[in-house]
């Protein structure tokens, strides 16, 4: 999903550009193709190569897994570059195909190398012992990673879904006092509660949930600070850390702790209610703005920065819907397992 969004955003203005894809494939590498372009494309496909090779490794040996993952990356890259020939705002390049496929290949090599390491086996055992067994747990963990990705955009408040829209001021001009918006605190509390309740449904022992949420918050805060220091203008460095965010985090943690006694069935209901409330609050009460509203906070002009901002906003908006789908599936699977375990009359 990330690769498709980054490659084809903004998904509008499709038309012929006056050249064919075959001309793109045989053209010399563009002189404007920089080392940053090559590195960013390589890094974009590398995680996909790791995950895909690990998946193939379950059913095939190392060589076949690397070959299959690299081939999938090549086909996906070719498809994305072909579709870019129909988008006026995008540039299709054979150099991108080389960089993307190289990233896929390196990621696949890393995956099959990790599988042979002793620490990888220990991490796998730790993961099996920490989380519940059964189908869907891996998808739930993937949702947790998706949630964390959506939070690291430095142009958004901490755990927030509302773009910071303070006007640009000079370095020595004081920022005006902004009114405290309690609805933003509630949205942040619900956002944190969604992640916390999802974690509660995945863990074997609920006493690990608070520690897990605190670790996730620390990871998000560190990644957000690094991203802000790298990408944002100096005056906007800490705009993502505001009073609404701090109050929302405290409320969210208290709500999560207060639901720790619930049965798994009630946890599903509470998580679904938090996701629905978050959707209503963000899309019908608060003004989320548009991804382009945050671009003036950045001084970094390299790469597809607008796509990164838009993607994090899109993931943040879609997460409650994906969470709802996961809860519905997990609840149905749970009922089926209970039906199988019922004693025969």
Secondary structure as a PSIPRED ss2 file (coil, helix, strand):
# PSIPRED VFORMAT (PSIPRED V4.0)

   1 X C   1.000  0.000  0.000
   2 X H   0.000  1.000  0.000
   3 X H   0.000  1.000  0.000
   4 X H   0.000  1.000  0.000
   5 X H   0.000  1.000  0.000
   6 X H   0.000  1.000  0.000
   7 X H   0.000  1.000  0.000
   8 X H   0.000  1.000  0.000
   9 X C   1.000  0.000  0.000
  10 X C   1.000  0.000  0.000
  11 X C   1.000  0.000  0.000
  12 X C   1.000  0.000  0.000
  13 X C   1.000  0.000  0.000
  14 X E   0.000  0.000  1.000
  15 X C   1.000  0.000  0.000
  16 X C   1.000  0.000  0.000
  17 X C   1.000  0.000  0.000
  18 X C   1.000  0.000  0.000
  19 X C   1.000  0.000  0.000
  20 X C   1.000  0.000  0.000
  21 X H   0.000  1.000  0.000
  22 X H   0.000  1.000  0.000
  23 X H   0.000  1.000  0.000
  24 X H   0.000  1.000  0.000
  25 X H   0.000  1.000  0.000
  26 X H   0.000  1.000  0.000
  27 X C   1.000  0.000  0.000
  28 X C   1.000  0.000  0.000
  29 X C   1.000  0.000  0.000
  30 X C   1.000  0.000  0.000
  31 X C   1.000  0.000  0.000
  32 X C   1.000  0.000  0.000
  33 X C   1.000  0.000  0.000
  34 X C   1.000  0.000  0.000
  35 X H   0.000  1.000  0.000
  36 X H   0.000  1.000  0.000
  37 X H   0.000  1.000  0.000
  38 X H   0.000  1.000  0.000
  39 X H   0.000  1.000  0.000
  40 X H   0.000  1.000  0.000
  41 X H   0.000  1.000  0.000
  42 X H   0.000  1.000  0.000
  43 X H   0.000  1.000  0.000
  44 X H   0.000  1.000  0.000
  45 X H   0.000  1.000  0.000
  46 X H   0.000  1.000  0.000
  47 X H   0.000  1.000  0.000
  48 X H   0.000  1.000  0.000
  49 X H   0.000  1.000  0.000
  50 X H   0.000  1.000  0.000
  51 X H   0.000  1.000  0.000
  52 X H   0.000  1.000  0.000
  53 X H   0.000  1.000  0.000
  54 X H   0.000  1.000  0.000
  55 X H   0.000  1.000  0.000
  56 X H   0.000  1.000  0.000
  57 X H   0.000  1.000  0.000
  58 X C   1.000  0.000  0.000
  59 X C   1.000  0.000  0.000
  60 X C   1.000  0.000  0.000
  61 X C   1.000  0.000  0.000
  62 X H   0.000  1.000  0.000
  63 X H   0.000  1.000  0.000
  64 X H   0.000  1.000  0.000
  65 X H   0.000  1.000  0.000
  66 X H   0.000  1.000  0.000
  67 X H   0.000  1.000  0.000
  68 X H   0.000  1.000  0.000
  69 X H   0.000  1.000  0.000
  70 X H   0.000  1.000  0.000
  71 X H   0.000  1.000  0.000
  72 X H   0.000  1.000  0.000
  73 X H   0.000  1.000  0.000
  74 X H   0.000  1.000  0.000
  75 X H   0.000  1.000  0.000
  76 X H   0.000  1.000  0.000
  77 X H   0.000  1.000  0.000
  78 X H   0.000  1.000  0.000
  79 X H   0.000  1.000  0.000
  80 X H   0.000  1.000  0.000
  81 X H   0.000  1.000  0.000
  82 X H   0.000  1.000  0.000
  83 X H   0.000  1.000  0.000
  84 X H   0.000  1.000  0.000
  85 X C   1.000  0.000  0.000
  86 X C   1.000  0.000  0.000
  87 X E   0.000  0.000  1.000
  88 X C   1.000  0.000  0.000
  89 X C   1.000  0.000  0.000
  90 X C   1.000  0.000  0.000
  91 X C   1.000  0.000  0.000
  92 X C   1.000  0.000  0.000
  93 X C   1.000  0.000  0.000
  94 X H   0.000  1.000  0.000
  95 X H   0.000  1.000  0.000
  96 X H   0.000  1.000  0.000
  97 X H   0.000  1.000  0.000
  98 X H   0.000  1.000  0.000
  99 X H   0.000  1.000  0.000
 100 X H   0.000  1.000  0.000
 101 X H   0.000  1.000  0.000
 102 X H   0.000  1.000  0.000
 103 X H   0.000  1.000  0.000
 104 X H   0.000  1.000  0.000
 105 X H   0.000  1.000  0.000
 106 X H   0.000  1.000  0.000
 107 X H   0.000  1.000  0.000
 108 X H   0.000  1.000  0.000
 109 X H   0.000  1.000  0.000
 110 X H   0.000  1.000  0.000
 111 X H   0.000  1.000  0.000
 112 X H   0.000  1.000  0.000
 113 X H   0.000  1.000  0.000
 114 X H   0.000  1.000  0.000
 115 X H   0.000  1.000  0.000
 116 X C   1.000  0.000  0.000
 117 X C   1.000  0.000  0.000
 118 X H   0.000  1.000  0.000
 119 X H   0.000  1.000  0.000
 120 X H   0.000  1.000  0.000
 121 X H   0.000  1.000  0.000
 122 X H   0.000  1.000  0.000
 123 X H   0.000  1.000  0.000
 124 X H   0.000  1.000  0.000
 125 X H   0.000  1.000  0.000
 126 X H   0.000  1.000  0.000
 127 X H   0.000  1.000  0.000
 128 X H   0.000  1.000  0.000
 129 X H   0.000  1.000  0.000
 130 X H   0.000  1.000  0.000
 131 X E   0.000  0.000  1.000
 132 X C   1.000  0.000  0.000
 133 X C   1.000  0.000  0.000
 134 X C   1.000  0.000  0.000
 135 X C   1.000  0.000  0.000
 136 X C   1.000  0.000  0.000
 137 X H   0.000  1.000  0.000
 138 X H   0.000  1.000  0.000
 139 X H   0.000  1.000  0.000
 140 X H   0.000  1.000  0.000
 141 X H   0.000  1.000  0.000
 142 X H   0.000  1.000  0.000
 143 X H   0.000  1.000  0.000
 144 X H   0.000  1.000  0.000
 145 X H   0.000  1.000  0.000
 146 X H   0.000  1.000  0.000
 147 X H   0.000  1.000  0.000
 148 X H   0.000  1.000  0.000
 149 X H   0.000  1.000  0.000
 150 X H   0.000  1.000  0.000
 151 X H   0.000  1.000  0.000
 152 X C   1.000  0.000  0.000
 153 X C   1.000  0.000  0.000
 154 X C   1.000  0.000  0.000
 155 X C   1.000  0.000  0.000
 156 X E   0.000  0.000  1.000
 157 X C   1.000  0.000  0.000
 158 X C   1.000  0.000  0.000
 159 X C   1.000  0.000  0.000
 160 X C   1.000  0.000  0.000
 161 X C   1.000  0.000  0.000
 162 X C   1.000  0.000  0.000
 163 X E   0.000  0.000  1.000
 164 X C   1.000  0.000  0.000
 165 X C   1.000  0.000  0.000
 166 X C   1.000  0.000  0.000
 167 X C   1.000  0.000  0.000
 168 X C   1.000  0.000  0.000
 169 X C   1.000  0.000  0.000
 170 X C   1.000  0.000  0.000
 171 X C   1.000  0.000  0.000
 172 X C   1.000  0.000  0.000
 173 X C   1.000  0.000  0.000
 174 X C   1.000  0.000  0.000
 175 X C   1.000  0.000  0.000
 176 X C   1.000  0.000  0.000
 177 X C   1.000  0.000  0.000
 178 X C   1.000  0.000  0.000
 179 X C   1.000  0.000  0.000
 180 X C   1.000  0.000  0.000
 181 X C   1.000  0.000  0.000
 182 X H   0.000  1.000  0.000
 183 X H   0.000  1.000  0.000
 184 X H   0.000  1.000  0.000
 185 X H   0.000  1.000  0.000
 186 X H   0.000  1.000  0.000
 187 X H   0.000  1.000  0.000
 188 X H   0.000  1.000  0.000
 189 X H   0.000  1.000  0.000
 190 X H   0.000  1.000  0.000
 191 X H   0.000  1.000  0.000
 192 X H   0.000  1.000  0.000
 193 X H   0.000  1.000  0.000
 194 X H   0.000  1.000  0.000
 195 X H   0.000  1.000  0.000
 196 X H   0.000  1.000  0.000
 197 X H   0.000  1.000  0.000
 198 X H   0.000  1.000  0.000
 199 X H   0.000  1.000  0.000
 200 X H   0.000  1.000  0.000
 201 X H   0.000  1.000  0.000
 202 X H   0.000  1.000  0.000
 203 X E   0.000  0.000  1.000
 204 X C   1.000  0.000  0.000
 205 X C   1.000  0.000  0.000
 206 X H   0.000  1.000  0.000
 207 X H   0.000  1.000  0.000
 208 X H   0.000  1.000  0.000
 209 X H   0.000  1.000  0.000
 210 X H   0.000  1.000  0.000
 211 X H   0.000  1.000  0.000
 212 X H   0.000  1.000  0.000
 213 X H   0.000  1.000  0.000
 214 X H   0.000  1.000  0.000
 215 X H   0.000  1.000  0.000
 216 X H   0.000  1.000  0.000
 217 X H   0.000  1.000  0.000
 218 X H   0.000  1.000  0.000
 219 X H   0.000  1.000  0.000
 220 X H   0.000  1.000  0.000
 221 X H   0.000  1.000  0.000
 222 X H   0.000  1.000  0.000
 223 X H   0.000  1.000  0.000
 224 X H   0.000  1.000  0.000
 225 X H   0.000  1.000  0.000
 226 X H   0.000  1.000  0.000
 227 X H   0.000  1.000  0.000
 228 X H   0.000  1.000  0.000
 229 X H   0.000  1.000  0.000
 230 X H   0.000  1.000  0.000
 231 X H   0.000  1.000  0.000
 232 X E   0.000  0.000  1.000
 233 X C   1.000  0.000  0.000
 234 X H   0.000  1.000  0.000
 235 X H   0.000  1.000  0.000
 236 X H   0.000  1.000  0.000
 237 X C   1.000  0.000  0.000
 238 X C   1.000  0.000  0.000
 239 X C   1.000  0.000  0.000
 240 X C   1.000  0.000  0.000
 241 X C   1.000  0.000  0.000
 242 X C   1.000  0.000  0.000
 243 X H   0.000  1.000  0.000
 244 X H   0.000  1.000  0.000
 245 X H   0.000  1.000  0.000
 246 X H   0.000  1.000  0.000
 247 X H   0.000  1.000  0.000
 248 X H   0.000  1.000  0.000
 249 X H   0.000  1.000  0.000
 250 X H   0.000  1.000  0.000
 251 X H   0.000  1.000  0.000
 252 X H   0.000  1.000  0.000
 253 X H   0.000  1.000  0.000
 254 X H   0.000  1.000  0.000
 255 X H   0.000  1.000  0.000
 256 X H   0.000  1.000  0.000
 257 X H   0.000  1.000  0.000
 258 X H   0.000  1.000  0.000
 259 X C   1.000  0.000  0.000
 260 X C   1.000  0.000  0.000
 261 X C   1.000  0.000  0.000
 262 X C   1.000  0.000  0.000
 263 X C   1.000  0.000  0.000
 264 X H   0.000  1.000  0.000
 265 X H   0.000  1.000  0.000
 266 X H   0.000  1.000  0.000
 267 X H   0.000  1.000  0.000
 268 X H   0.000  1.000  0.000
 269 X H   0.000  1.000  0.000
 270 X H   0.000  1.000  0.000
 271 X H   0.000  1.000  0.000
 272 X H   0.000  1.000  0.000
 273 X H   0.000  1.000  0.000
 274 X H   0.000  1.000  0.000
 275 X H   0.000  1.000  0.000
 276 X H   0.000  1.000  0.000
 277 X H   0.000  1.000  0.000
 278 X H   0.000  1.000  0.000
 279 X H   0.000  1.000  0.000
 280 X H   0.000  1.000  0.000
 281 X H   0.000  1.000  0.000
 282 X H   0.000  1.000  0.000
 283 X H   0.000  1.000  0.000
 284 X H   0.000  1.000  0.000
 285 X H   0.000  1.000  0.000
 286 X C   1.000  0.000  0.000
 287 X C   1.000  0.000  0.000
 288 X C   1.000  0.000  0.000
 289 X C   1.000  0.000  0.000
 290 X C   1.000  0.000  0.000
 291 X H   0.000  1.000  0.000
 292 X H   0.000  1.000  0.000
 293 X H   0.000  1.000  0.000
 294 X H   0.000  1.000  0.000
 295 X H   0.000  1.000  0.000
 296 X H   0.000  1.000  0.000
 297 X H   0.000  1.000  0.000
 298 X E   0.000  0.000  1.000
 299 X C   1.000  0.000  0.000
 300 X C   1.000  0.000  0.000
 301 X C   1.000  0.000  0.000
 302 X C   1.000  0.000  0.000
 303 X C   1.000  0.000  0.000
 304 X C   1.000  0.000  0.000
 305 X H   0.000  1.000  0.000
 306 X H   0.000  1.000  0.000
 307 X H   0.000  1.000  0.000
 308 X H   0.000  1.000  0.000
 309 X H   0.000  1.000  0.000
 310 X H   0.000  1.000  0.000
 311 X H   0.000  1.000  0.000
 312 X H   0.000  1.000  0.000
 313 X H   0.000  1.000  0.000
 314 X H   0.000  1.000  0.000
 315 X H   0.000  1.000  0.000
 316 X H   0.000  1.000  0.000
 317 X H   0.000  1.000  0.000
 318 X H   0.000  1.000  0.000
 319 X H   0.000  1.000  0.000
 320 X H   0.000  1.000  0.000
 321 X H   0.000  1.000  0.000
 322 X H   0.000  1.000  0.000
 323 X H   0.000  1.000  0.000
 324 X H   0.000  1.000  0.000
 325 X H   0.000  1.000  0.000
 326 X H   0.000  1.000  0.000
 327 X H   0.000  1.000  0.000
 328 X H   0.000  1.000  0.000
 329 X H   0.000  1.000  0.000
 330 X H   0.000  1.000  0.000
 331 X H   0.000  1.000  0.000
 332 X H   0.000  1.000  0.000
 333 X H   0.000  1.000  0.000
 334 X H   0.000  1.000  0.000
 335 X H   0.000  1.000  0.000
 336 X H   0.000  1.000  0.000
 337 X H   0.000  1.000  0.000
 338 X H   0.000  1.000  0.000
 339 X H   0.000  1.000  0.000
 340 X H   0.000  1.000  0.000
 341 X H   0.000  1.000  0.000
 342 X C   1.000  0.000  0.000
 343 X C   1.000  0.000  0.000
 344 X C   1.000  0.000  0.000
 345 X C   1.000  0.000  0.000
